[in-house]
Amino acid sequence: MPTLVEMLEAGVHFGHKKERSHPRAKDFIFTLKEGVYVIDLDKTRDCLEKALEFLKRQASSGKTILFIGTKRQAKEIVRRVAENVHMPYVTHRWLGGTLTNFETIKRNLTELERIESQVKTPEFDVLTKKEKKIITDKLNRLQITFEGIKDLKSLPDVVFIVDAKKESGVIAEANRMEIPVVAICDTDASPDKINYPIPSNDDAPKSIEIIMNVVEDSLRGSKEQEIVQEQEKGKQEEKKEEIKPIKRTTKKTIKISKEKER
C-alpha cells in the first residue's frame, strides 16, 4: 500500500476544476485550492484497501476481472497489469454491448479464432495476393478490437475501470448485468453507480500507475495462493490414488484356491 507521501508525489490528490467536477464527488474532496479540488488521500487509501480486499477475494476464488482503460495515459499500464495477472482487458475502444450483448461478441471471438487458424494453413499460402489481403485486414481489425478478450468465454465477474467518466458506458452495462464495478474515480465523475470507487487523479500517468501497481501486487499474491492451493489439492488426490485397499484373505478364499490347485 503506498504511503500518503508517495501518493502526493505521484499527484493522486489532484482533482478537476470546480466547474468541471461532479457534485456527487464532494464526499472525497479535501479542499478547494485555486479553483481546483484536492482529493482527500486518507479516503483514497481507505477506498483502495476495500477495493483490494474485494479484488483479492474474487481472484482467489477463480473469478474473472475485466480491466478497462482506453485513454491514452492508461492503455499500456492497464495492458501490462492485466497480462501480468492473467486477466482479460480492453484498451483500444469499448465496443458497446460487450456485456449486454455478449453472444454477439462471442461470435466475433469465434471468427477471430477461425481466421487465426486459417492463416496458418497451407491453403492460405496458395491464395492470391488480393485474397490474402482481405483476410489479413479483417484479422488485424478483429485483433485490435478483441486482442485482450479473445480468451473470454463468458461474462466477467468483475470490471475494473480507469476513468469512471470516460467509461460511463461500461458502468451502465455492468450495472444492467449486475456485475460489480471497481473504478478509479476522479472528481469529474459520480461514484454512485460504482461498487468500489477509488478517488484518485485519473489523468496523470504516475497517479494511474501507483494505483495499478498496488492492484497488480495484490492480485499476483492471490493468484500465487490459488496456484499453491491447486497444487496441494492435486497432491492429495495423487496420494488417494496411491493408497489402494488391501484385499483380505479369508479361510473361504484359501479353501477355493486349494480346490483349484487339485
C-alpha positions as CSV (number, residue, x, y, z in Angstrom):
1,M,0.0,0.0,0.0
2,P,1.5,3.4,-1.0
3,T,2.1,6.0,1.7
4,L,0.4,9.4,1.7
5,V,3.8,11.0,0.7
6,E,4.1,8.6,-2.2
7,M,0.6,9.4,-3.4
8,L,1.3,13.1,-3.1
9,E,4.5,12.8,-5.2
10,A,2.5,10.9,-7.8
11,G,-0.2,13.6,-7.9
12,V,-3.0,11.3,-6.8
13,H,-4.6,14.2,-4.9
14,F,-5.1,16.5,-7.9
15,G,-8.8,16.7,-8.9
16,H,-10.5,18.8,-11.6
17,K,-11.6,22.4,-11.6
18,K,-14.7,23.2,-9.6
19,E,-16.8,23.9,-12.7
20,R,-15.8,20.5,-14.2
21,S,-16.4,18.4,-11.1
22,H,-19.4,16.3,-10.3
23,P,-21.4,17.3,-7.2
24,R,-21.6,13.7,-6.0
25,A,-17.8,13.6,-5.7
26,K,-17.8,16.0,-2.8
27,D,-17.5,13.3,-0.2
28,F,-14.0,12.6,-1.4
29,I,-12.8,16.2,-1.6
30,F,-10.4,17.6,1.0
31,T,-10.4,21.3,-0.1
32,L,-10.6,23.7,-2.9
33,K,-7.3,25.3,-3.9
34,E,-7.0,28.0,-6.6
35,G,-10.3,26.7,-8.2
36,V,-9.1,23.1,-8.3
37,Y,-10.4,20.4,-6.0
38,V,-7.9,18.4,-3.9
39,I,-8.8,14.8,-3.2
40,D,-8.7,13.6,0.4
41,L,-5.9,10.9,0.3
42,D,-6.9,9.4,3.6
43,K,-10.2,8.5,1.9
44,T,-8.3,7.3,-1.2
45,R,-6.3,4.9,1.0
46,D,-9.5,3.6,2.8
47,C,-11.3,3.1,-0.5
48,L,-8.3,1.4,-2.1
49,E,-8.0,-1.0,0.8
50,K,-11.6,-2.0,0.5
51,A,-11.3,-2.4,-3.3
52,L,-8.2,-4.5,-2.9
53,E,-9.8,-6.8,-0.4
54,F,-12.7,-7.4,-2.7
55,L,-10.5,-8.0,-5.8
56,K,-8.3,-10.4,-3.8
57,R,-11.3,-12.4,-2.7
58,Q,-12.6,-12.6,-6.3
59,A,-9.2,-13.6,-7.7
60,S,-8.5,-16.2,-5.1
61,S,-12.0,-17.8,-5.9
62,G,-11.0,-18.1,-9.5
63,K,-13.3,-15.2,-10.7
64,T,-12.5,-13.2,-13.9
65,I,-11.8,-9.5,-13.6
66,L,-12.0,-7.5,-16.8
67,F,-9.7,-4.4,-16.9
68,I,-10.8,-1.4,-19.0
69,G,-8.6,1.6,-19.7
70,T,-9.0,3.1,-23.2
71,K,-7.5,6.6,-22.5
72,R,-4.0,7.3,-23.9
73,Q,-2.4,7.6,-20.4
74,A,-3.8,4.3,-19.2
75,K,-3.6,1.9,-22.1
76,E,-0.1,0.5,-21.6
77,I,-0.4,0.4,-17.8
78,V,-3.7,-1.4,-17.9
79,R,-2.4,-3.9,-20.6
80,R,0.7,-4.7,-18.5
81,V,-1.1,-5.2,-15.3
82,A,-3.9,-7.4,-16.9
83,E,-1.4,-9.5,-18.7
84,N,0.8,-10.0,-15.6
85,V,-2.2,-11.2,-13.5
86,H,-3.6,-13.2,-16.4
87,M,-6.9,-11.3,-16.8
88,P,-8.7,-10.0,-19.8
89,Y,-8.6,-6.3,-20.8
90,V,-9.9,-3.7,-23.2
91,T,-7.5,-0.8,-24.1
92,H,-8.4,0.0,-27.7
93,R,-12.1,1.1,-27.7
94,W,-15.0,-0.1,-25.7
95,L,-17.5,-1.8,-28.0
96,G,-21.0,-1.1,-26.9
97,G,-22.9,-4.2,-26.0
98,T,-19.8,-6.2,-24.9
99,L,-21.5,-7.0,-21.6
100,T,-25.2,-6.6,-22.5
101,N,-24.9,-8.4,-25.9
102,F,-22.1,-10.9,-25.1
103,E,-23.4,-13.6,-27.5
104,T,-22.6,-11.3,-30.5
105,I,-19.1,-10.7,-29.0
106,K,-18.6,-14.4,-28.7
107,R,-19.4,-14.8,-32.4
108,N,-16.7,-12.2,-33.2
109,L,-14.2,-14.1,-31.0
110,T,-15.0,-17.3,-32.7
111,E,-14.4,-15.7,-36.1
112,L,-11.1,-14.3,-34.8
113,E,-10.0,-17.7,-33.7
114,R,-11.1,-19.2,-37.1
115,I,-9.1,-16.7,-39.1
116,E,-6.0,-17.0,-36.9
117,S,-6.1,-20.8,-37.6
118,Q,-6.8,-20.2,-41.3
119,V,-3.7,-18.0,-41.9
120,K,-1.5,-20.9,-40.6
121,T,-2.8,-23.5,-43.0
122,P,-1.2,-24.5,-46.4
123,E,-4.5,-23.5,-48.1
124,F,-3.9,-19.8,-47.2
125,D,-0.5,-19.8,-48.9
126,V,-2.0,-20.7,-52.3
127,L,-4.5,-17.8,-52.2
128,T,-4.0,-14.8,-54.4
129,K,-2.4,-11.6,-53.0
130,K,-5.7,-9.8,-53.0
131,E,-7.5,-12.7,-51.2
132,K,-4.7,-12.8,-48.6
133,K,-5.0,-9.0,-48.0
134,I,-8.8,-9.2,-47.5
135,I,-8.3,-11.9,-44.8
136,T,-5.4,-10.3,-43.1
137,D,-7.1,-6.9,-43.0
138,K,-10.1,-8.5,-41.3
139,L,-7.8,-10.3,-38.9
140,N,-6.0,-7.1,-38.0
141,R,-9.3,-5.3,-37.3
142,L,-10.5,-8.1,-35.1
143,Q,-7.2,-8.4,-33.2
144,I,-7.1,-4.7,-32.5
145,T,-10.7,-4.7,-31.1
146,F,-10.7,-8.1,-29.3
147,E,-7.0,-8.6,-28.5
148,G,-7.4,-8.5,-24.8
149,I,-10.6,-10.5,-24.5
150,K,-10.1,-13.3,-27.1
151,D,-9.9,-15.9,-24.3
152,L,-13.0,-14.6,-22.5
153,K,-15.5,-17.5,-22.7
154,S,-18.3,-15.9,-20.6
155,L,-19.2,-12.6,-18.9
156,P,-16.6,-11.3,-16.4
157,D,-17.4,-11.5,-12.7
158,V,-15.9,-8.0,-12.0
159,V,-14.9,-5.0,-14.1
160,F,-12.1,-2.7,-13.1
161,I,-12.2,0.7,-14.8
162,V,-9.6,3.5,-15.2
163,D,-11.5,6.8,-15.6
164,A,-15.1,6.4,-14.5
165,K,-16.4,9.3,-16.5
166,K,-14.8,8.2,-19.8
167,E,-16.0,4.7,-19.3
168,S,-19.5,5.6,-18.2
169,G,-21.0,3.3,-20.9
170,V,-19.1,0.3,-19.3
171,I,-20.5,1.2,-15.9
172,A,-24.1,1.4,-17.3
173,E,-23.7,-2.1,-18.9
174,A,-22.1,-3.6,-15.8
175,N,-25.0,-2.2,-13.6
176,R,-27.5,-3.7,-16.0
177,M,-25.9,-7.1,-15.9
178,E,-25.3,-6.9,-12.1
179,I,-21.6,-7.1,-12.5
180,P,-19.7,-5.4,-9.6
181,V,-17.6,-2.3,-10.6
182,V,-14.3,-1.2,-9.2
183,A,-13.2,2.1,-10.7
184,I,-10.6,4.9,-10.4
185,C,-12.8,7.8,-10.0
186,D,-11.7,11.5,-10.4
187,T,-13.8,14.5,-9.2
188,D,-15.5,14.8,-12.6
189,A,-17.4,11.5,-12.1
190,S,-20.2,10.3,-9.9
191,P,-19.3,7.4,-7.6
192,D,-23.0,6.4,-7.2
193,K,-23.1,3.6,-9.7
194,I,-19.7,2.2,-8.6
195,N,-19.5,-0.6,-6.0
196,Y,-15.9,0.2,-5.1
197,P,-14.8,3.7,-6.2
198,I,-11.2,4.7,-5.7
199,P,-11.0,8.5,-5.6
200,S,-7.8,9.5,-7.5
201,N,-6.4,11.6,-10.3
202,D,-7.1,9.5,-13.4
203,D,-5.3,11.8,-15.9
204,A,-1.6,11.7,-14.7
205,P,0.3,8.5,-15.8
206,K,2.2,8.4,-12.4
207,S,-1.1,8.6,-10.5
208,I,-2.7,5.8,-12.5
209,E,0.5,3.7,-12.3
210,I,0.8,3.9,-8.5
211,I,-2.8,2.6,-8.1
212,M,-2.4,-0.1,-10.7
213,N,0.9,-1.3,-9.3
214,V,-0.8,-2.0,-6.0
215,V,-3.7,-3.7,-7.7
216,E,-1.2,-5.9,-9.6
217,D,0.7,-6.8,-6.4
218,S,-2.5,-7.8,-4.6
219,L,-3.8,-9.9,-7.5
220,R,-0.5,-11.6,-8.1
221,G,-0.4,-12.7,-4.4
222,S,-4.0,-14.1,-4.8
223,K,-3.1,-15.9,-8.0
224,E,0.0,-17.5,-6.4
225,Q,-2.1,-18.6,-3.4
226,E,-4.7,-20.1,-5.8
227,I,-1.9,-22.0,-7.7
228,V,-0.5,-23.3,-4.4
229,Q,-4.0,-24.5,-3.3
230,E,-4.5,-26.2,-6.7
231,Q,-1.1,-28.0,-6.3
232,E,-1.9,-29.1,-2.8
233,K,-5.3,-30.4,-4.0
234,G,-3.5,-32.3,-6.8
235,K,-1.0,-33.9,-4.4
236,Q,-3.8,-35.0,-2.1
237,E,-5.7,-36.6,-5.0
238,E,-2.4,-38.4,-6.1
239,K,-2.0,-39.8,-2.5
240,K,-5.5,-41.1,-2.5
241,E,-4.9,-42.9,-5.8
242,E,-1.6,-44.4,-4.4
243,I,-3.3,-45.8,-1.3
244,K,-5.2,-48.8,-2.7
245,P,-7.5,-51.0,-0.4
246,I,-5.7,-54.2,0.8
247,K,-7.5,-57.4,-0.3
248,R,-8.1,-59.6,2.8
249,T,-7.6,-63.3,2.5
250,T,-10.2,-65.3,4.3
251,K,-10.4,-69.0,5.1
252,K,-13.1,-69.3,2.3
253,T,-10.8,-67.9,-0.4
254,I,-7.9,-70.2,0.8
255,K,-10.2,-73.2,0.5
256,I,-11.3,-72.3,-3.0
257,S,-7.8,-71.7,-4.2
258,K,-6.7,-75.1,-2.9
259,E,-9.6,-76.8,-4.7
260,K,-8.5,-75.1,-7.9
261,E,-5.0,-76.5,-7.5
262,R,-6.3,-80.0,-7.2
